[in-house]
Amino acid sequence: MKPTSLLTSILIIVLINLVSFPVFAAKSDCKLTLGYDSWEPYQYLDVGNQVKGLDIEILSMVAERMPCKIEYKQGSWVDLLSQMRNGEIDVLLGASKTSKREQFALFSAPYRTEKFTLYVREDDKASRRLSSFGEFIAKKKKLGVVGDYFYGDELSDLRDKDDDKHFVDAIISEMNVARLLDENIDAFLEDSIVGASMIRRKGLSSLIVPHGLSITTGDVYVMFSRKSVSPETLANFNRHLKKVVKSDDFAALIKLYQN
């Protein structure tokens, strides 16, 4: 065989191996459907019909490194949880880990912590004088919450003892704002960053104020459907998530949204 023919043969073999190498095919096949509800500034649909927000940007940073294509599906939190149980969506963001959810979901490594603040009407002096959630319920005050959100063990215990008499569920956070202004509830709980953003955006700072009571529920995770996401995909996601969380880009992003 002539040298030129030998070189041509080697190049052909190398090209065939590059094209058929399985790792590249596996990476390009990664696709996840993210369910999101309107929860600005963590996740929301902007005026240009683009899905935006702090959690969305964090997920995008991880997905780009995996790499993995993300598709979006909007819905209420309650409906999205049901769809995750059935494997109809793959991912939910900003989730707290509970034993009930672990029955149908896998959880990523934690990527931030969550704090909920109690909001009241500025002119409701009686509610503003109360010094604990227990006292709030004992005084038969109605507390607005979002259905299937986890507000920590203290609120869960209070709700169980109260038999839901003074806890009023809403589908989305904005319903609690309207109910508070209409005096159908006496206060509502909301994530501190979300609550401040929502009240400022709606120009309600003179009508709705933070009470002073708050709850830190702990770490926040990305949640994956057990029916549609493999442990291998979760492990790959976690490897890149940990790198993202330690990066300067992540620190800058958190600072941007906190301000």
N, C-alpha and C positions, 0 to 999 in steps of 0.2 A: 504493500500500500504506500502511495506517495505521501510525503509529509503534509501537503495541503489537504489531502483527503482525510488524513487522520485528525487534523485540527478541526475540520468541518464536522466530523463525526462526534468529537468531544463536545463541541459547542451545541450540537443538536441535543445530545443527552442532557447537558446542563439545563438547557431551556425547557425540556420536557419535565425535568424534576422540579424546576421552579414553579411551573404552571400547576403541577399536580400536588405540590407540597400541602398537606392537610391543614396546617396551622393557619395559613392565609385564608383558606376557604371558611374555616370556623369563625374567624374574626369578622369577616364580611357578612356572615349570616346572622349576626347578633342583632335582634330587634326586640324592643320592649314597648308595651303600651302603658303609658302613664295616665292614671286617673287623677284629675285635679278639680277642686272646687274653688269658688271665688273667695280668696283669703288674702287680700292685699295687705302688706307688700310681699308675702311669701310666694303666692301663686295667684295669677289672675290673667284675664284676657285684656290686652290693651286696645286702644282705639284703632290700631292697625291690624286687629285680629291676630296678634302675635302673643303667644303664651310667655309671660314674663314673671319676674319675682326672684327673691333671694334663694328660695329652695330650688327653683327652676334653674337658676344660674349655677348653683352648686352641682346639681345633677348633670347639667350639660358639661361641666368641667370634667367630671368623672367619665361620662359616656364618650367624650372625645378621646380620652386616653385609652379606653378599653380595646378597640373602638366599638361603639354600639349605636344603632339608630333608635331614636326615641319618637314614638307616635303619641298623640295626645287625645284624651277623651274627657270631656267636661261632664260634671254631674254633682249632685249633693253628696256630702260626706257619707250619709247613711246609705244611699244607693251605691256609692263606690265601694263601700265595705262589703255589701252583698255581692257585687260583681267580682270582687277579689276572692270571696269564698268559692265562687263558681268557676274561677279561672278565666273570667271574661276580660279582666285587666291584669297586668303583671305587677305594677308598681304604684305605691302611694307614698307621699312625702309628709314630713313633719309629724310622724306618728310616735305615740308613747307605747312602750312595750307592756302588755298585760297578758296574763295567763289565758284569758279568753281568746285574744287575738292570735296567740301562738298556736292555737289549734288549727288555724287555717293559713297562717302567714309565717314567713321567715323574716328575720330582722337583720339589718346591716349593723356595722359598728356605729356607735353614736357619733353625731356630727355637730350637734349644738345642744344647749339646754333650753328649757321652756319655763316661762314665768307668766302666770295669769294674774291680772289686776281686776279688782272690783270697781265698777263704775256706777255712779248714782247721779240723780238730778242735782244741780247746783243748789236749788232752793229747798231741797228735802233735808232740813236740819235734823229731824229725828233719826233718819237713817245714817246721817253722817256722824252722829254721836255714838253709834254702836261700835263696840271694840273687838268683836270676834264674829266668825261665821256662825258659831253656835248661838250666840246672842241674837244674831240677825234672824235665824230661823225660829228661835224661841219667841220672838216678837211678831211672829207670823208674817214676816216680810216675804214677798215673792221674788225669787231669784231666777233670772233668765240665763239659760245655758243652751249650748248647741247639742242636739241629740247625738249620742254615742261619742262625744268628746270625753277624754279622760282628764279630770281635774284634780287628781291626787287622792290619796287614801282618806284624808280628813273629810273631804267633800263627799266621797263615795259612802263613807260610814254615816255621815249626816243624812244623806239622801235615803239610805236604806232604813234608818230609824224613823224618818219623816214620812215614809211611804209615798214619796213624790208629791205630797200635798202642797209644798211651797216651792217646788222646782218646776219651771216652765220651759219645755223644750222648744227650740226653734230649728228650722232647717238650715238657715244661714245666719251669720252674725248680724247682718243689717236688720233682720226682723227684731232682734233684741233692742236695737237703737230705737226703732219705731215704737215698740211696746213700752219702752221706758218713757219716751216723750209723751205717749198717750196715757201714761200712768196705769198701764195694765200690769206692769211689774215694778218693783221698787229698786232693782239694781240688776246688773248683769256682769258676768265674768267674761273676760276676753284676754287673749295673749297681749302682753304689754305693748309690743311693737305694733301689732295689728290694731289694737284699740286706739293708740295715740294717732296712728296714720288715718284711721277711719274717721275719727272725730275731727281732726284737723282738715281732712279732705272735704267733709260735709259742712264745715264752718260752724260746728256745734260746741266749740270750746267754752262758750259762756253759759251753756245749758247743761252739759254733761261733763262731770269732773271725776278724777280718780278718788276713790274713797280713802285709800291708805292701806286697806287690806290687800294682801296678795298671797299667791301660792306658787312655790317653785315645784313643778311636778317632776323634774329630773331631766334625764337625757332624752333627746329626740333622735329617731331612727328613720331610715328608709325601710318600708315594708314591702315584701314580695310575696306573691301568691304561691302557696305550696303546690297548687295544681299545675301551674304553668312555668315556673322558674326552677331551674336545677340548682342544687348546692354548689356545683362547679361555677355557674354564672354568678352566684352570690359571692363566692370566694374571690373571683376575679374582680368583681365590683368593690369588695372591701379592700383589696390590695391597692387599688387606685384611689379609693376614697381616703384612706389614711395618708397617702402622699399629698392629696389635694388639701386636706385639713391642715397639714404642716406647712403649706406653701405661703409665700408672701401675698400671692393673689387672693387667697382665701381670707387672710387677715384684713386686707384692704376692702374686700367685698363686705365683710361683716361690719366694719367701721362705717362704710358708706350707708348701709341701711339703718344702723343705729342712730345716725345723725339726720 
